Amino acid sequence: MYQDPNAFETKLRLIDVEPRDRGEPIALVRLEAAKRAFTTRRVEFQSGMRLLRSARPCAGDLVLARIETLGQHQRLESPHGRRAQLYESDEIIVAFGERYAPDQFEAVVPADLGPCDLVAGGGVAGKVLSRHAKMKRATRIQPIGLIADSFGHPVNLSRHALPQRALRERRPQVIAVAGTSMNAGKTTTAAGLIHGLSRAELKVVATKVTGTGSGGDVWSMVDAGAARVIDFTDMGHASTAGLPLDLIERTALSLIAHCAADAPDVIVVEVADGVLQRETAHLLSSPVFRAAIDGVLFAAGDALGALGGRDWLVAQGHRIAGVSGLVSASPLATREAEAAMGMPVLTLDQLRDPVRAPQLCFATGAAAAEA
């Protein structure tokens, strides 16, 4: 089984009340002047913070870094959603994490605080292993040091996360949105469904349970009408790539439980990346996760992806609420997919329809109850 290489070190940090290197003091005004990323939004800085210049970073650690060379990401998404223009020599506060993005970067947490990369505009620092041919080189950053509390313990997102929460047996309707790939239209599909449900005067809360920290998907679902949106960054992860598989499962279930606590009519759950990606495949093949949802709305980029993805999900025991995504933008591709699957492909307008959207969710829920 995959083991998080940072897990043991992170535990030691939490129990070590007198670390050898407490670092050096850093002025609160300097932290407040730095450009902060979306991933850091749950952290509140206080006086007495310190800076560790020689520590080994772990996933979720906050780092003060300097922009060395601008590349692919030239803007940094703030905690409030504004994309701040970056300039060379800017100081930024981001979180270390891995990235798995076939259309952008593959990256890991580096072994030290040497020069590394800004691998996501939402605020993730890592070491790039590979990039898509259409991507520019990553924006290069120089870590100045890990941000630490007054005791010298690194400030990690996990220390500021929502508490783990158990999912009760009685819960609202839960519809997951998954897809064939990174850009298959999952968020657009999820937002379309949320908009249709909200137009039907149903209370909807939403969550994104895997992916790379970014506010874009969160704001999209808020704008569509969700009463509340939370994601894996609220559970202390800058990214879910590379996390232990059991932690992926616990994070997803806890996020659904937090959504259920708001007593909505429907919970919409977005699962990032394609169904064959490591963490996504594990989650969607998990019996525990399958039991926590009532059906899957599947987003595909083309007809073959729609057929293959639908069949893969059915093989895992999922009930299909519908198929939509980028494929629905092409009438010809839509006809191909419908002929191959023997079921309709839903357009964005159909998802937004206040009559059709509730039917998708509650018809699926009724089928689950009968099974």
Sequence and secondary structure as in RCSB ss.txt:
>XXXX:A:sequence
MYQDPNAFETKLRLIDVEPRDRGEPIALVRLEAAKRAFTTRRVEFQSGMRLLRSARPCAGDLVLARIETLGQHQR
LESPHGRRAQLYESDEIIVAFGERYAPDQFEAVVPADLGPCDLVAGGGVAGKVLSRHAKMKRATRIQPIGLIADS
FGHPVNLSRHALPQRALRERRPQVIAVAGTSMNAGKTTTAAGLIHGLSRAELKVVATKVTGTGSGGDVWSMVDAG
AARVIDFTDMGHASTAGLPLDLIERTALSLIAHCAADAPDVIVVEVADGVLQRETAHLLSSPVFRAAIDGVLFAA
GDALGALGGRDWLVAQGHRIAGVSGLVSASPLATREAEAAMGMPVLTLDQLRDPVRAPQLCFATGAAAAEA
>XXXX:A:secstr
    TTHHHHHHHHH SS S   EE  HHHHHHSEE GGGTT    TT EEESS    TTBEEEEEEEE  S  E
EE TTS EEE  TT EEEEEE  EE TTSEEEE  SSSSSEEEEETTTEEEEEEEE TTS   EEEEEEEEEE T
TS B BGGGGS       SS  EEEEEEESSTTSSHHHHHHHHHHHHHHTT  EEEEE SSB  HHHHHHHHHHT
 SEEEEGGGGT SB TT  HHHHHHHHHHHHHHHHTT  SEEEEEEEEETTSHHHHHHHT HHHHHH SEEEEE 
SSHHHHHHHHHHHHHTT  EEEEESGGGG HHHHHHHHHHHTS B  HHHHT TTHHHHHHHHHHHHHHH 
